[in-house]
Amino acid sequence: MSILQNKIDFAAIVSVTRANINGDPLNGNRPREDYVGHGIISDVAIKRKLRNRLQDMGECIFVQSDDRSDDGCKSLRERADSYKEFKAEIDKGKKADRDKCVRLACSKWFDVRAFGQVFAFKGDEVSISVRGPVSIQQAVSVSPIDIVDMQITKSVNSEAGKSGKSSDTMGMKHYVNFGLYVIRGSINCQLAEKTGFTYEDAQKIKKALCTLFENDVSSARPEGSCEVCRVYWWEHSSKTPKETSSKIYRSLHIKPIKDIPDSFDSYEITLDETECVPEIIDLI
């Protein structure tokens, strides 16, 4: 497999219908939004979904969700220690070969090779930092979102000893009525050389992006409520192309054609001509 030789930029258009795509725990788990009402999906949440999809595709993932652990490890420390060759090098302390540690970690774990990782655990004399070539921005909705707050209750008793059924308030549930979000990211060739990230790895990122919400169902995100509608994939002709990522992102224009957008078809999408012609993947 060949190390990535051409810079890649990408954008994914995501529709959200009556779902909480990314709740804010500091705000009652309401969908995230900025000060002017545009919805936000954090870059951390997007990377979590990408990691889950890559794990479903059979890739070895370091930062796994507890409910998705496939190696029996219950923490990042335990997972790092289970890699005997990596642990043996780390245990050398200040004499550890940092470059070797990076090579070992990147060769084993796809997400370390792609997104980077900091290995800094209590008791270790040395910490290892890996910068990954795949960067993801926060996704922002094209139009301001309408957040619906719904009070939910229970209709059964939590404990025995009470006569009859109670209807005590359990809390609130929040969701986005409709929102069209744009995920933007890029893959840097110089950092790919350092982590061993290959062209084949980039194609796996693209596949994971296209299937971002498979196996992601929950009460906050019912099946079919979140959908990747279209992916734009720009593969440049060199490591450092003339066209910057900012120019590439600006070439994509998305404007509402209805006063109250309620679907992907409520928007007009145009693309300026650029030197790099993107692969356009329609998914609906």
N, C-alpha and C positions, 0 to 999 in steps of 0.2 A: 504493500500500500504506500502511496506517495504522499509526502507532506503537502499540505495545501499551498499552492503557488499563486493563487489569484484571490484578491480580496472579495468578500461577499457582503452585500447589504440585503436586508429583507424586511418585508412588512406583511402583517397578517391582519385582515379585517374580521372582527369578531362581533357577532350579534348576541345580545342578552335579552331574553324576554321573560318577565316575571320570575326573576332569580336574583340571588345575592352572589354576584361573581367574586367579590372580595370584601368581606366585612372588616371593619375597623374595631378591634377589641377595646380601644380607648374611647369609643363613641357608641357603646351599646351594641356593637357588631353591625351597625348600619353600613350600607355600601359606601365605599370611600368616594369622596368628591372634593373638588378644590373650592376656592372661595367664590368662584363665579358659577358653580353648579355643574361643572363637567365631571363625569365619573372617572375614577382612577382604578387601575389594577396595578398593584405594586410589582416591581421587577422580581421580588422574592417569590411572590405567588406564581408568576409565570414560569420561573425556573423550577419551582416545585412540580408544576404540571408537566413540564418537559422531562424532568427526572423520572416521574412516574411512567410516562409513556416510553421512555428509553428503557426503563426497567422491564416493562411489559414486552418490549422488543428483544429482551434477553441480554441487555447490556449490564455490566457490573457497575453498581452505583454506590458511592460512598455515603452521601447524605440521604439516607432512606427514612421515610416516615415509619414511626413505630409500628403502625398497623400494616405496613407493607414489607417488613423485614423478611428477607428471604435467606439469610445466612445465620439466623439464631442470635446475632449480636444485638444487645440492648442499648448500646451507646456508640458514639463515634470513637471514643477511646478504645472500647472493646473491639470495634471493627478494625481500627488501625493496628492494635496489638495482635490481632489474629493473622495479620500478614507477617509471617515470621522474618522474612528477609528485610522488610522495611523496619520492623521493630528492632532487629539486631543492629541495624545501622544507627537508629535513633538512640539506642542504649549506649552508644559510644560517647554520648554527651557532646562536649565542645569539640571533640575529635571527629565527629560524624561528618561524612562527605555529603554536604547539602545537595550538590548536583545529582549525586546518586539517589538520594532520597526522593528528589523531584522526579527523576526518571522512573523509579520504581512505582511511585504513587500514580503517575500519569499513565503508565503502561497497564496498570491494573484497573483503575476506576475511570469510567468514561466521563463522569461529571467533573472530576478533578482535571482531566485533560481538556475539557471544554470550558468550564466556568472558573476554574481555579479553586483554591482552598487554602486555609491556614491551619496547619497542624501545630497547635500549641496547647499542651495538656499539663495539668498540675503535676509537678514532680519531675518533669523532663527538663534537662539542662539546655536543650536546644529547641527552637521552634522553626518550622519550615513553612515558607509562604510560596504559593504557586499562583501566578497570574495567568488566567485563562484567556484564550482568544475570542470566545463568544461573549459579547456584551448585549444585554437586553435593557431597553428603556422601560420606564413606567408606561403602561398603555393608558391613553386618555380618550374619552368619548368625543365624537365629532360634535354632538350637540349637548346642551345641558340635559341631565337626566331627571326623571320624576321618580322620587323614592316614595314607596308606599309603606306606611307603618301599620301593622296589623296586630291587635292584641289577641293572644291565644290563651286558652284555659284548659283545664283537665276536667274530666267528667267521672273520675273514679277516685276512691280514697287511697292515699299513699300508705297509710298504716291501718291495721285492723283495730277494731274496737269502736268505730264510729258507725252510727246508724244511718242508713240511707247513703245516697251518693252526694258528694260535694262538687262544687264547680268553682274551685279556687283559681285565681289568676296565676298562671305560670310565668308570663312575661310577654315580650314583644317579638314579633317576627318582621323583618324588613326585606324588601326586595325592590329591584329596579323594574319599573313598568316596561320600558324598552330602552335599550342603549346600543349604539354602534361604536365599538372601540377599535383603536388601531394600535397594534403591537409593532414596534420597530426595533431592529437590532442589526448587528454586523459581526463579521468574523475577520479578525486581524491576522495577516500572514506571519508577521514577525513574531508574534506570541505563539502562533501555531507551531513554528519551528522549535520553540523552546519546550513545548509540552508534547510534541509528537502528534499534534492534531492533523488528521489526514482529510483528503477530499472525500473519501468514503464516510468519514465521521460527519462531515458537513451534510452529506446526503441524508444521513440518519437524523440530523437536527431538522432538516426540511420535512422529512416524513413525520417526525414527532409533532412539528408545528401544525401540519395539516390535520392531524388526528388528536389535537390537544385535549379535547373533552371526552374522549373515549375512556370508559372505566372511571369517570370522575363524578358520578351521580351521588347526590346527597339530598337531604330535605331542603337545603338552601338552593341547590342547583338540580332540579328535577331533570330526568332524562329528556334531552331534546331542547332544553331551555337555553343552552349556551352552544354556539355553533361557530366554527371557523368558516366564513363565507368565501374568502378569496385570499390567496397568498401571492405576493410579488417577490421574486427571487432574482437579484441582480448579481451575476458573476462577472467581475471586471476582468480585463485582459492582463493585469499586472498586479504586483503586490501593493504598489502605491499609485493608484490611478489618478488622473487629473481631476476627475469629478469626486468631490468630497461626499461623505455620507449625508451631510446636511443638504447638499444640492440634490442628491438622489431622493431624499425624503420629501423635499419641497416640490419635486416633480409630480407627486401624487396629490391630486385635489379631490376632496370629497365634500359635496355640498347637498344640503337637504332640499328636496323639491316639494315637500309638504310642510305645512305649518306645524303639524305634530307628527313627526316621523314615527312609524310603528313597525317598520320592517326594513330589510336590506334594500328592497326596491324603492324605498322612500328617499334614496340618495342618488345623485348623479356623480359618477366617478370618472375622472379624466386623468390622463397621464401625459405630461410634457415629454417631448422628444429629447432623449439624452444619448450620449455616446454609447453608453452601456444599455443594451436592450434587455429588459427583464423577462424571465419565464413567468407567465401568469397562469396560476392554477385555480380554476373555478371549482368550487366544492359544493355549490347548491344549484 
